[in-house]
Amino acid sequence: MPTYQYACTVCGHEFEAFQAFSEDSLTTCPQCKGEIRKVYSAVGVVFKGSGFYKTDSAKSPSLPAAPAAPAAPTPAPKSE
């Protein structure tokens, strides 16, 4: 079940709530009964278990090297 963070816009109280995806968001502060908002933050992802190795992912095919452009002809030295 996901954990959501909330903060009260009136008293500043911050708390977490465990809620199912199907549940409605909370709307009132448990301390002052004021209006609350969800607090969003960056989430770290940790892959645990077997099968999560760098070598397990498929390598993208390397693109063939672009053909080299022909070199410009070198002008012949002038003979006088």
C-alpha positions as a printed NumPy array, in Angstrom:
array([[  0.   ,   0.   ,   0.   ],
       [  1.449,   3.419,  -0.905],
       [  2.43 ,   5.964,   1.708],
       [  1.334,   9.549,   1.059],
       [  2.674,  12.644,   2.779],
       [  0.323,  15.452,   3.721],
       [  0.802,  18.947,   5.154],
       [ -1.803,  21.236,   6.711],
       [ -2.133,  24.662,   5.092],
       [ -3.421,  26.141,   8.392],
       [ -1.23 ,  24.812,  11.226],
       [  1.66 ,  23.325,   9.203],
       [  1.248,  19.822,  10.694],
       [  2.919,  17.182,   8.474],
       [  2.018,  13.503,   8.539],
       [  1.991,  10.318,   6.466],
       [ -0.963,   8.114,   5.598],
       [ -1.08 ,   4.581,   4.183],
       [ -3.805,   4.529,   1.545],
       [ -4.859,   2.229,  -1.27 ],
       [ -4.832,   3.616,  -4.805],
       [ -8.622,   3.391,  -4.858],
       [ -9.102,   5.519,  -1.705],
       [ -9.894,   9.226,  -1.914],
       [ -7.255,  11.702,  -0.758],
       [ -7.522,  13.032,   2.777],
       [ -8.909,  16.57 ,   3.067],
       [ -8.806,  17.598,   6.754],
       [ -5.98 ,  17.905,   9.258],
       [ -6.238,  15.47 ,  12.194],
       [ -5.013,  18.186,  14.609],
       [ -6.834,  21.422,  13.675],
       [ -9.39 ,  20.169,  11.085],
       [ -7.913,  22.639,   8.561],
       [ -7.369,  21.991,   4.855],
       [ -4.441,  19.748,   3.899],
       [ -2.472,  19.144,   0.71 ],
       [ -0.366,  16.275,  -0.577],
       [  3.391,  16.749,  -0.417],
       [  5.329,  15.34 ,  -3.371],
       [  9.013,  14.473,  -3.172],
       [ 11.607,  12.507,  -5.11 ],
       [ 11.466,   8.765,  -4.596],
       [ 14.464,   6.466,  -4.62 ],
       [ 14.028,   3.182,  -6.432],
       [ 15.76 ,   0.035,  -5.242],
       [ 15.551,  -3.172,  -7.259],
       [ 15.957,  -6.2  ,  -5.033],
       [ 16.175,  -9.847,  -5.919],
       [ 17.875, -11.903,  -8.55 ],
       [ 17.938, -10.766, -12.133],
       [ 18.71 ,  -7.088, -11.661],
       [ 22.194,  -6.855, -13.06 ],
       [ 23.732,  -4.445, -15.517],
       [ 24.618,  -7.33 , -17.813],
       [ 21.009,  -8.591, -17.935],
       [ 19.734,  -5.762, -20.07 ],
       [ 19.98 ,  -6.082, -23.8  ],
       [ 22.631,  -3.996, -25.444],
       [ 21.493,  -1.658, -28.156],
       [ 23.051,  -2.47 , -31.505],
       [ 25.908,  -0.166, -32.32 ],
       [ 25.412,   1.904, -35.412],
       [ 27.928,   1.382, -38.223],
       [ 30.476,   4.122, -38.52 ],
       [ 29.67 ,   6.76 , -41.094],
       [ 31.796,   6.431, -44.214],
       [ 34.715,   8.816, -44.211],
       [ 34.373,  11.737, -46.572],
       [ 36.874,  11.656, -49.379],
       [ 39.79 ,  13.94 , -48.723],
       [ 40.067,  17.02 , -50.875],
       [ 42.72 ,  16.597, -53.543],
       [ 45.998,  18.248, -52.684],
       [ 46.926,  20.841, -55.3  ],
       [ 50.06 ,  19.969, -57.214],
       [ 52.985,  22.338, -56.649],
       [ 53.389,  24.891, -59.406],
       [ 56.438,  24.421, -61.535],
       [ 58.007,  27.533, -62.925]])
